[in-house]
Amino acid sequence: MPIDEARSKFYSALQLEKLDAVYVPTEEALGLVTAKPVIAERDSPPFDRSAVDGYALRAKDTFGASQHSPETLRLVREDDVRSGELREIWTGESMPKGADAVIMLEQAEKIGEKVQVFSSLPTGANVSRKAEDIEEGEVVVEEGERLKPQHLGLLASIGIEKIAVTGRPRVALAATGSELVPFGGKFEPHRIIEVNSLILSGMCSELGAEAFSLGIAEDDESEIEMKIREGLARADLVITTGGTSVGLHDLVPKVLEHIEPRCVIVHGVCMRPGMPTALAVIDNKPVIVLSGNPVAAMIGFEVFVRPLIGHLLGAKDTSRIKIRVRLTRRVAGALGRRVFLRVRIFEKDGRYLAEPVRAKGSGIITTVSRADGYVIIPEDREGLRDNEVVDAHLF
């Protein structure tokens, strides 16, 4: 089935809503997604304050002042500045009554109890006005925003100590295959270290989801069913890898149909790598069956799981950043299939170039470890031309 049709059928079979909101301390909210708009409860700055170290004064007392013809004002320490006076002030300090500008220390010279001013200032010079950054009642962070360090600083500056974020989606990961051994276990000849759980767990974490491994299920229907049922009980989303092609040991779609008849919405997608991908819905929970090949599993995750996690989070956008690149050589496509071509990106003469990473199979993990992103070859193209300008999706 074509990718867009597969996605449409799959999402239509789901009645998913974003997860419930939880309140977390602002300092612990990095990377989480706002569940509702954040509204300022106070102004920032909360008062008129100095933007520099210097002297607070009345701007009109500086008119005509210059390096060669300074104005001399009297230094006071009271919180009330009159005409002909100024008061020492530091960055962030509230403006004294009567003052409407600040002369920087570098533009003045203190002589005893008097200060010579060498520059003429307009009203408001070097003053941060009350609410010039944020006004009370203003939306400072929109709903669906992934919180970055600067957001946390902004929230702290207006005294917001807790924030409503969408709870982290829980993702259960199960690997299938009698040939697999767990990472960190005893290495055995003719066995393969299971790495998909580690890769996909990291991809989940990047998006703000919380993944956990169900371990490895051997090529046994009852064992695979047990793992999937455990995942359905504990998680919002279940991902399996392996056992989804048409071989003797490709049992996962069969097991899913045993758990809930006609639950498999899609089995086989017009994409490369990742053609054996299957999509199922059980108890209104999505089950994504990805290829056992690590690269194919990653691309299947990109296409189907990434937007799904974004929906559960209510995130505004979970797509990869794209840049325009020029291909360094011609590459072949596969008519009827959407090809995800891994590329290395570099800059030359002010342009970004994309060099396809050579590969001999979908499971060769160095094709992604050496890549900076991927370029899509559409289903209706036999390939892409040398020097063709295309979008690159950045890892």
Helices and strands as residue ranges (DSSP letters): H 3-13, E 21-25, G 26-28, E 38-39, E 49-50, E 54-57, G 59-62, E 71-76, E 85-89, E 101-104, G 105-107, E 108-111, E 114-117, E 127-128, E 139-141, H 149-157, E 162-166, E 170-176, E 180-182, E 192-194, H 196-207, E 210-217, H 221-234, E 237-241, H 252-259, E 264-267, E 271-272, E 278-282, E 285-290, H 294-300, I 301-305, H 306-313, E 322-327, E 331-332, E 338-348, E 351-356, H 366-369, E 373-377, E 383-384, E 389-394
